């Protein structure tokens, strides 16, 4: 973008009142968020290569009190 177009854009922006500028920023954020959400929604629909017929289901262990990642209680030596 040539320098004079930047200054024209700056002049146009500065001519807007604060409320209108906020509306433009909010709308811009909404559109960008919608584009990102749409991109990831479409991407997540694409089938993964790991969904092949020769793979077996994951082995699920029975829930227990000592699941991995749960903190253990500190024990003080007597």
C-alpha positions, 0 to 999 in steps of 0.5 A: 500500500503506498504511503499516501493510502496509509495517510488517507486511511489514517485520516478516515479513521481519525474522522470517525467518532469513538463509538463508530471506531469501537463498532468497526473494531468489534465487527472486525473481531467478530468477522476474524473470529468467525473465519477462524472458527469456520476454518477449524470446524471444517478442518476437524471434519476432515477424516484422520488417517488413523481411522483405518479399519485395521486399528483396534479400539483403545484399551480403557482401564477401570477407574481407580482412586490412583488415576495417573495425574492425580496428586498423591497425599503426602505421608510424613515419616513417624 
